[in-house]
Amino acid sequence: MTESVIRNKPGMASVKDMPLLQDGPPPGGFAPVRYARRIPNKGPSAMAIFLAAFGAFSYGMYRVGQGNKIRRALKEEKYAARRAILPMLQAEEDERFVKEWKKYLEYEAEVMKDVPGWKVGENVYNSGRWMPPATGELRPEVW
């Protein structure tokens, strides 16, 4: 388009003669510009998060306590069973010990028959207390 069509004047016109065309604000002005920092209120509040975490922690500790009670009852049952069977196990071990002790005394008598004054089965420490032999003496399977 030519200048004559836009300005509604025939031919060339001086710039001074041309009407002024300038953009301006709309009637009533522009809308205000938001320049402040606005953080949206999305999600739970800090108190709600704290209460939820506290509730979860409390429930977890409750479950731990319940598990401890069950574990304590199972442990007590195991110890009661061990206490109940202990006399039988001790009797079996005593019976095994007596058999092995007799074998040991027979072997000692055979080995020490040529030593004068040797008393079979006498404690060599002379402490006056009876003590069972060391673990390996009468338990060859432990060696």
Backbone as CSV, one residue per row, in Angstrom:
resi,resn,N_x,N_y,N_z,CA_x,CA_y,CA_z,C_x,C_y,C_z
1,MET,0.831,-1.181,0.000,0.000,0.000,0.000,0.867,1.233,0.000
2,THR,0.298,2.181,-0.591,1.072,3.418,-0.708,0.664,4.392,0.368
3,GLU,1.491,5.376,0.501,1.258,6.401,1.516,-0.034,7.161,1.228
4,SER,-0.356,7.338,-0.029,-1.553,8.117,-0.374,-2.808,7.383,0.029
5,VAL,-2.792,6.082,-0.044,-3.980,5.298,0.337,-4.127,5.336,1.858
6,ILE,-3.013,5.162,2.590,-3.077,5.129,4.051,-3.522,6.485,4.596
7,ARG,-2.981,7.614,4.046,-3.267,8.933,4.610,-4.464,9.634,3.973
8,ASN,-5.015,9.021,2.997,-6.145,9.627,2.279,-5.791,10.986,1.651
9,LYS,-4.600,11.079,1.135,-4.184,12.305,0.446,-3.548,11.901,-0.872
10,PRO,-3.911,12.646,-1.950,-3.306,12.290,-3.238,-1.866,12.775,-3.309
11,GLY,-1.054,11.985,-3.949,0.326,12.379,-4.186,1.153,12.359,-2.924
12,MET,2.352,12.836,-3.046,3.274,12.881,-1.930,2.942,14.058,-1.059
13,ALA,3.023,13.815,0.226,2.783,14.895,1.162,4.012,15.028,2.035
14,SER,4.156,16.158,2.592,5.272,16.363,3.486,5.008,15.595,4.770
15,VAL,6.046,15.197,5.397,5.908,14.460,6.664,5.209,15.343,7.677
16,LYS,5.425,16.640,7.612,4.790,17.553,8.545,3.290,17.642,8.313
17,ASP,2.859,17.447,7.053,1.442,17.530,6.738,0.675,16.256,7.078
18,MET,1.362,15.187,7.318,0.690,13.913,7.572,0.107,13.899,8.997
19,PRO,-1.072,13.326,9.147,-1.632,13.238,10.504,-0.818,12.241,11.344
20,LEU,-0.788,12.505,12.597,0.011,11.690,13.508,-0.743,10.405,13.843
21,LEU,-0.107,9.261,13.592,-0.667,7.959,13.939,0.244,7.342,15.010
22,GLN,-0.268,7.154,16.185,0.552,6.595,17.242,-0.285,5.648,18.084
23,ASP,0.325,4.512,18.476,-0.380,3.570,19.350,-0.461,4.146,20.748
24,GLY,-1.527,3.861,21.431,-1.715,4.318,22.813,-2.365,3.218,23.626
25,PRO,-2.557,3.474,24.865,-3.184,2.458,25.721,-4.652,2.310,25.381
26,PRO,-5.239,1.208,25.657,-6.670,1.055,25.413,-7.457,1.936,26.362
27,PRO,-8.681,2.214,26.052,-9.487,3.041,26.951,-9.599,2.368,28.313
28,GLY,-9.369,3.091,29.363,-9.387,2.552,30.723,-8.033,2.069,31.176
29,GLY,-7.056,2.030,30.301,-5.694,1.637,30.672,-5.457,0.131,30.576
30,PHE,-4.192,-0.227,30.682,-3.807,-1.637,30.677,-4.101,-2.258,32.040
31,ALA,-4.225,-3.566,32.049,-4.398,-4.281,33.318,-3.099,-4.186,34.110
32,PRO,-3.189,-4.182,35.438,-1.954,-4.081,36.241,-1.046,-5.302,36.032
33,VAL,0.246,-5.069,36.068,1.237,-6.122,35.867,1.554,-6.754,37.220
34,ARG,1.471,-8.100,37.284,1.798,-8.796,38.529,3.306,-8.964,38.610
35,TYR,3.901,-8.343,39.571,5.343,-8.483,39.735,5.705,-9.103,41.074
36,ALA,4.744,-9.281,41.984,5.023,-9.896,43.274,5.160,-11.406,43.117
37,ARG,5.978,-12.057,44.021,6.160,-13.507,43.994,4.962,-14.146,44.677
38,ARG,4.231,-14.924,43.919,3.041,-15.573,44.483,3.214,-17.079,44.369
39,ILE,3.346,-17.728,45.531,3.492,-19.181,45.559,2.106,-19.769,45.785
40,PRO,1.679,-20.677,44.933,0.330,-21.226,45.092,0.215,-22.073,46.358
41,ASN,-0.964,-22.088,46.949,-1.219,-22.885,48.146,-1.682,-24.276,47.731
42,LYS,-0.730,-25.086,47.291,-1.043,-26.449,46.887,-0.479,-27.394,47.938
43,GLY,-1.118,-28.527,48.153,-0.597,-29.546,49.050,-0.960,-29.285,50.496
44,PRO,-0.575,-30.243,51.366,-0.922,-30.125,52.780,-0.048,-29.092,53.492
45,SER,-0.557,-28.627,54.600,0.195,-27.644,55.377,1.305,-28.340,56.154
46,ALA,2.160,-27.555,56.760,3.265,-28.101,57.544,2.734,-28.889,58.733
47,MET,1.686,-28.412,59.367,1.113,-29.112,60.518,0.525,-30.457,60.085
48,ALA,-0.111,-30.492,58.919,-0.673,-31.756,58.433,0.443,-32.760,58.141
49,ILE,1.534,-32.294,57.547,2.666,-33.184,57.273,3.257,-33.691,58.581
50,PHE,3.432,-32.802,59.562,3.979,-33.194,60.859,3.083,-34.228,61.537
51,LEU,1.779,-33.995,61.535,0.864,-34.928,62.182,0.842,-36.278,61.463
52,ALA,0.923,-36.264,60.150,0.957,-37.530,59.408,2.239,-38.306,59.728
53,ALA,3.375,-37.609,59.769,4.638,-38.277,60.097,4.612,-38.803,61.532
54,PHE,4.081,-38.008,62.451,3.994,-38.444,63.845,3.079,-39.657,63.970
55,GLY,1.970,-39.645,63.246,1.058,-40.788,63.277,1.707,-42.042,62.721
56,ALA,2.423,-41.904,61.606,3.104,-43.064,61.019,4.170,-43.603,61.967
57,PHE,4.922,-42.695,62.591,5.949,-43.108,63.548,5.322,-43.808,64.746
58,SER,4.240,-43.250,65.263,3.570,-43.841,66.421,3.045,-45.235,66.091
59,TYR,2.427,-45.382,64.931,1.913,-46.689,64.530,3.066,-47.691,64.379
60,GLY,4.166,-47.252,63.788,5.321,-48.135,63.629,5.872,-48.583,64.969
61,MET,5.971,-47.659,65.929,6.474,-48.022,67.253,5.506,-48.962,67.963
62,TYR,4.200,-48.772,67.744,3.215,-49.685,68.317,3.424,-51.090,67.771
63,ARG,3.643,-51.191,66.442,3.854,-52.504,65.834,5.159,-53.140,66.319
64,VAL,6.183,-52.335,66.528,7.436,-52.857,67.064,7.199,-53.427,68.460
65,GLY,6.436,-52.702,69.280,6.128,-53.179,70.625,5.357,-54.481,70.605
66,GLN,4.394,-54.597,69.690,3.632,-55.842,69.586,4.546,-56.998,69.146
67,GLY,5.435,-56.716,68.212,6.390,-57.746,67.777,7.321,-58.161,68.909
68,ASN,7.735,-57.188,69.730,8.600,-57.506,70.868,7.881,-58.416,71.860
69,LYS,6.596,-58.169,72.092,5.834,-59.026,73.006,5.776,-60.455,72.474
70,ILE,5.507,-60.601,71.187,5.440,-61.940,70.590,6.800,-62.615,70.653
71,ARG,7.858,-61.869,70.307,9.200,-62.432,70.334,9.601,-62.834,71.748
72,ARG,9.227,-62.015,72.737,9.533,-62.329,74.133,8.814,-63.610,74.568
73,ALA,7.548,-63.774,74.144,6.795,-64.984,74.500,7.424,-66.217,73.859
74,LEU,7.857,-66.101,72.589,8.503,-67.238,71.923,9.823,-67.595,72.600
75,LYS,10.579,-66.574,72.995,11.852,-66.822,73.657,11.624,-67.512,75.005
76,GLU,10.620,-67.056,75.753,10.310,-67.674,77.044,9.875,-69.127,76.851
77,GLU,9.103,-69.390,75.803,8.691,-70.767,75.518,9.900,-71.644,75.198
78,LYS,10.843,-71.095,74.423,12.046,-71.851,74.084,12.863,-72.154,75.339
79,TYR,13.017,-71.160,76.219,13.779,-71.373,77.444,13.070,-72.349,78.373
80,ALA,11.742,-72.300,78.422,11.002,-73.243,79.257,11.196,-74.673,78.743
81,ALA,11.183,-74.841,77.426,11.412,-76.168,76.860,12.822,-76.656,77.176
82,ARG,13.784,-75.760,77.097,15.159,-76.148,77.425,15.284,-76.524,78.900
83,ARG,14.617,-75.740,79.781,14.658,-76.065,81.211,14.000,-77.413,81.484
84,ALA,12.948,-77.726,80.735,12.247,-78.985,80.951,13.079,-80.180,80.494
85,ILE,13.843,-80.031,79.429,14.601,-81.159,78.883,16.003,-81.259,79.481
86,LEU,16.448,-80.248,80.207,17.809,-80.226,80.735,18.127,-81.405,81.651
87,PRO,17.271,-81.800,82.587,17.625,-82.945,83.435,17.862,-84.229,82.627
88,MET,17.064,-84.462,81.583,17.253,-85.654,80.770,18.590,-85.583,80.018
89,LEU,18.894,-84.424,79.472,20.171,-84.274,78.768,21.346,-84.446,79.718
90,GLN,21.214,-83.899,80.923,22.288,-84.033,81.905,22.462,-85.491,82.310
91,ALA,21.361,-86.235,82.470,21.448,-87.659,82.821,22.141,-88.440,81.708
92,GLU,21.803,-88.138,80.455,22.469,-88.813,79.334,23.962,-88.513,79.320
93,GLU,24.311,-87.261,79.569,25.728,-86.889,79.580,26.449,-87.554,80.748
94,ASP,25.805,-87.640,81.904,26.425,-88.302,83.051,26.658,-89.782,82.759
95,GLU,25.686,-90.428,82.114,25.829,-91.843,81.754,26.991,-92.027,80.785
96,ARG,27.068,-91.169,79.789,28.181,-91.241,78.842,29.514,-91.001,79.544
97,PHE,29.530,-90.037,80.468,30.759,-89.716,81.195,31.230,-90.913,82.019
98,VAL,30.316,-91.592,82.705,30.699,-92.731,83.543,31.303,-93.838,82.685
99,LYS,30.697,-94.117,81.534,31.246,-95.150,80.640,32.651,-94.778,80.183
100,GLU,32.809,-93.545,79.747,34.121,-93.092,79.264,35.131,-93.046,80.412
101,TRP,34.683,-92.687,81.605,35.584,-92.609,82.768,36.097,-94.003,83.120
102,LYS,35.221,-95.013,83.055,35.654,-96.387,83.327,36.684,-96.827,82.298
103,LYS,36.434,-96.534,81.017,37.414,-96.864,79.976,38.742,-96.156,80.247
104,TYR,38.644,-94.914,80.659,39.845,-94.115,80.917,40.634,-94.705,82.088
105,LEU,39.943,-95.121,83.145,40.634,-95.694,84.303,41.282,-97.033,83.950
106,GLU,40.607,-97.829,83.130,41.197,-99.093,82.678,42.450,-98.819,81.854
107,TYR,42.388,-97.851,80.961,43.553,-97.511,80.144,44.685,-96.980,81.020
108,GLU,44.343,-96.156,82.006,45.361,-95.610,82.912,46.019,-96.736,83.707
109,ALA,45.218,-97.692,84.199,45.776,-98.811,84.962,46.714,-99.636,84.103
110,GLU,46.358,-99.826,82.828,47.200,-100.607,81.922,48.509,-99.885,81.618
111,VAL,48.430,-98.591,81.386,49.626,-97.827,81.029,50.551,-97.661,82.235
112,MET,50.000,-97.412,83.411,50.812,-97.079,84.583,51.060,-98.292,85.504
113,LYS,50.842,-99.518,85.021,50.997,-100.694,85.877,52.433,-100.889,86.358
114,ASP,53.408,-100.403,85.611,54.819,-100.581,85.989,55.346,-99.458,86.867
115,VAL,54.552,-98.433,87.159,55.009,-97.308,87.969,54.681,-97.622,89.432
116,PRO,55.702,-97.686,90.299,55.424,-98.017,91.707,54.719,-96.854,92.419
117,GLY,53.734,-97.154,93.227,53.016,-96.162,94.024,51.952,-95.394,93.265
118,TRP,51.706,-95.732,92.027,50.693,-95.009,91.240,49.314,-95.512,91.610
119,LYS,48.420,-94.583,91.958,47.052,-94.931,92.288,46.162,-94.521,91.125
120,VAL,45.465,-95.487,90.578,44.629,-95.241,89.399,43.442,-94.372,89.799
121,GLY,43.203,-93.310,89.009,42.053,-92.433,89.217,42.277,-91.331,90.238
122,GLU,43.431,-91.291,90.868,43.696,-90.255,91.872,44.068,-88.955,91.167
123,ASN,43.602,-87.848,91.728,43.882,-86.534,91.143,45.351,-86.196,91.361
124,VAL,46.035,-85.797,90.333,47.454,-85.473,90.444,47.684,-84.082,91.008
125,TYR,46.656,-83.283,91.144,46.831,-81.909,91.610,46.698,-81.779,93.118
126,ASN,46.102,-82.743,93.802,45.967,-82.734,95.261,45.286,-81.474,95.779
127,SER,44.266,-81.048,95.098,43.560,-79.839,95.530,42.422,-80.161,96.490
128,GLY,42.014,-81.438,96.570,40.917,-81.817,97.442,39.553,-81.626,96.810
129,ARG,39.471,-81.001,95.642,38.200,-80.795,94.955,38.143,-81.721,93.750
130,TRP,36.938,-82.261,93.507,36.781,-83.071,92.301,36.452,-82.147,91.148
131,MET,37.189,-82.327,90.071,36.909,-81.552,88.872,36.844,-82.526,87.712
132,PRO,35.886,-82.330,86.830,35.825,-83.237,85.678,37.049,-83.022,84.804
133,PRO,37.432,-84.045,84.055,38.602,-83.901,83.190,38.377,-82.826,82.127
134,ALA,39.466,-82.411,81.524,39.380,-81.431,80.451,38.525,-82.001,79.317
135,THR,37.982,-81.124,78.498,37.011,-81.525,77.482,37.548,-82.608,76.568
136,GLY,38.765,-82.492,76.135,39.287,-83.428,75.146,39.668,-84.776,75.722
137,GLU,39.816,-84.890,77.052,40.305,-86.137,77.629,39.336,-87.291,77.413
138,LEU,38.061,-87.053,77.648,37.082,-88.131,77.557,36.154,-87.973,76.365
139,ARG,36.467,-87.081,75.470,35.614,-86.884,74.289,36.489,-86.916,73.052
140,PRO,36.854,-88.112,72.610,37.734,-88.177,71.425,37.099,-87.610,70.172
141,GLU,35.752,-87.558,70.112,35.115,-86.998,68.916,35.308,-85.492,68.830
142,VAL,35.685,-84.847,69.962,35.889,-83.397,69.979,37.318,-83.050,69.538
143,TRP,38.259,-83.994,69.701,39.644,-83.714,69.367,39.725,-83.160,68.011
